[in-house]
Amino acid sequence: MTNAVDLHGQYEEAMNAADLDTMTSLFDPEARMFLPDGTVVDGRNAIRDVYAALFTQGTSISLTTRFATEVGDLALLSCSWEGVSGGQRMAGITAESARRQPDGRWAFLIDNPWAAPKE
């Protein structure tokens, strides 16, 4: 993965395949993720637990990148998304930051999938 924008495609593939290991690898070890109720989970292991539970519900998602820009080892991204989880349709617009990892790939550092409703 050479560009931060590639994270969106990787995320979509991992989510649709319910690939927990790949999904977890897309997050920085110090990552923070917002949940639908506004609470946050910190760290890759806690985020892994969230996705493990989500994958048991049956999920599918489609993402469209709104923007992605990199400055040094940091990036700011956003996408619009829609999907189904547990038979319920959902949609939203994200606010995300990413950090380049020591091996050169990008990983989400802060992820808010619920930053704004999709219009």
N, C-alpha and C positions, 0 to 999 in steps of 0.2 A: 504494500500500500504506500504510494508515494505522495498522494495528495489527501488533505483532510476531507474533501468532499467525497472521497471514496467510502468514508464511513457509512454514509446513508445506504449505499448499495449493499455493503457488507451486512448492515443491520437488517435490511429487508430480507436478504437471503437467509440469515441466521434465524430470524423470527419465523419465516414461512417454513423452514425446515425443522423448527423446534430444536435447534442445535445449541444446547446449553453451553458447551465448551467454547464454541466460536463466539456466541453472544457475550459470554463473560470476558473473553479476550479483547473485546472492543472497548472495554472500560479500563481506565487508569487505576492502578492499585489504590489511589486516594480519592477515587471518584465519588461524587455526590449525585443522587438521583431523586427527583421529586415524584411523589406518588399522587394519584388523583385527588386525595383528600387534603393535599398540601403538606403533608409530613414528608420528611426526607430520610433516605437511607444513605449511610456512608460506608465506603469501602467496597472493593470488588466482591468480597465474600457475601456481604449483605445483599448486594445487587444480584448476585447469582441466585440467592434464595428467592428473591422476588420473581425472577424469570422462571425458576424451577416450578413455582406454584402457578404462574401464568400459563406455562406450556401444558399443564395438566387439563386446562380448560378448552384447549383447541383454539389456536389463533391463526390469523392471516392478516397481512398488512401490505399496504402500498404507500410508498413515499415519493414525494416530489421535492427536490431541493429548491429552496427559495433563494438562498445565498450561502456562500462559503468563502471566507477570506482568511489568509494565513499571514502572520507576522512573526518571523523567527520560529520559535518552537510552540507558539500558541495559535489557535484558530477560533473563529466565531462562525457558527453555522445555524441554519434554521431550515426546516422542511415542513411541508404540510403533509398530513398523513390521514389515512382512513383504513379501518380494518374491522375485524370481527373477533371477539373473544367471548367464549362461553355462550355463543349465539347472540350476543349483543353487539349492535353496530356502534362504532365510536369513530371520532375524527378530532383532529386538533392541529395546532401549529406549535412547533417546538422552538425553544431557545437553548442553544448548546454551546459549550466551549470544549475544545480538545487540546491535548498536549502531545507533542512528538515524543515518542518513547526512545529509550537508549538504542534500540535496534533500528530506529528510523521510521517505524510505522506510527500511525496516529491512533489515539484512543480518547474516548470521551472523558472529560474531566468533570464537567457539570452538565447534567441532562435534565431538562424540564420538558417532557412531552406534552404537558398541559399548559403551556405558557399562554395560549390564546385559543378561543374556539375557531374552528374552520368555518368560514362564511360561504 
